[in-house]
Amino acid sequence: MQAATNGIEFAKSPEFCRQAAEAGLRFAYLQFDGIGNAANSHRQVGNLFDVKLRAINNLHESGVDIVPVTTIINGINNEQVGRIIQFALDNPRTISFLSFQPVSFTGRDEEITDDRRQAQRYTLSHLAHDVKNQTGLGEPARDWFPISFMSTFSDWADLVHGPNAEWGQASCGCHPNCGVGMAVMIDKETKEAVPVTAFLNGDRLAKDIAKVNDAARGRFLSVVGMALAVMRNYNPFTAPRHFRLIDMLRKFDKTFGASKNVDKKYGSVSAERSVEDLKKRRQDRWNFLFIAGMWFQDLYNYDFRRTEQCIIPYATQEGEISFCAYNTGVGWRNIIEKMHMTSTLTKWYEEHGRHEIFAGGKKVGMNDSSHHLRLNEEHVHAGRNTTLDEKGIAKTAREEKLRARDEKLKKTAEDARMEALYREHILKEPKAEGGFVPLGAIAPANGNGNGKAKAAAAPERKEEVFGD
């Protein structure tokens, strides 16, 4: 079970974390915009970064794995990519997965201006290059693979476990443009970090495993085939200093459960896992850090092929709808919610009350804000990103609306000023005294539009007729 969270309730109560873990919570998908309170200031919560740290501490101690999830917006927090990765490298015993999600202009941002969209747009390509430029880790063209690349290995695991296994492996068959990832092997003791595909030829390894899968020769030969493929593509000279080939094989075994009695060797991952199982799995010296990028669609880059291959379905009253079709495109979310609304927000608040709201810089109250995490103080105390402020570009839809309103008011005032000048200098209308125009100063209407009274008409001359 996985929960998407801002971490506030988990930070407040260690007991709540333990109860959630006992109820089956395995992963906390934690909103994590950057390192330091300044990097999180756009959320308008005074101590939000401190909240994140405390939440990570409480969840980890309760046996829940944490996945920091970062929405990346150019000009808002794109400089945080390297700092977040460094945070994970500094805490390899706690963080084993990072998820970066480039901004999707949907919902209130569907009417975004071209200037803001072009300034804030961030792509998966930007992510790969920012990781390289900000941390020195990886090569964009060598170390980043589509998320669906992992399906080759999950197919192998299904082959090894056989058709009678209670559960199959999670296989990602999404479109290659949906997401990418890079794996980094970290020594928990020395903090040395090396991209896995720097010492393992990932492209050729996947092709070798595909041949093993196609052969479908049973458990033993499939395991042997995997071991031979790993040995063939492993380069010890570019691996971390203390990393050995046997460590690589054990990592595969631990991840996919290839050998027998795998639960006894590495600890169970079933629903009945114990605290001892959890401790056993965390004893591994090597942390396989996966850095993922998932780019959701919006109306400006919508691709029907991606939607057809979506692997994140929403179960609704109207049937199964893919993630991007539900949240973008024609806007199925609004349609479904309006069709099946059971209560208005006002009625819900009347019956259930309102939760505490944190906005305007209000801080979250915590009895204890201590944690065991290692931080880079320079990153923690760095100021927020001011790129968009310097360019004069709005940061949010609300800011765009306020600017549009102010511009409209400014234009209305300028139009009124020009109208007054026209009346004074062109129409020669007298200025209003005290806000009123004296009745005696109003010239009678003449119909000629020039503001001057029409001259009196000359008396009609009687036409002379011959003979009078």
Buried (B, 14 or more C-beta within 10 A) or exposed (E): EEBEBBBBBBBBBBEBBBEBBEEEBBBBBBBBBBBBBBBBBBBEBBBBBBBBBBBBBBBBBBBBBBBBBBBBBBBBBBBBBBBBBBBBBBBBBBBBBBBBBBBBBBEEBEEBBEEBBEBBBBBBBBBBBBBBEBBEBBBBEBBBBBBBBBBBBBBBBBBBBEEEEEEEBEBBEBBEBBBBBBBBBBBBEEEBBBBBBBBBBBEEBBEBBBEBBEEEEEBEEBBEBBBEBBEEBBEEEEBBEEBEEEBBBBBBBBBBBBBEEBBEEBBBBEEEBEEEBBEBBBEBEBBBBBBBBBBBBBBBBBEEEBBEBBBEEBEBEEEEBBBBBBBBBEBBBEBBEEEEEEEEEEEEEEEEEEEEEBEEEEEBEBEEEEBEBEBBEEBBEBEBBEBBEEEEBBBBBEEBEEBEEEEEEEEEEEEEEEEEEEBEEEEEBEEEEEEEEEEEEEEEEEEEEEEEEEEEEEEEEEEEEEEE
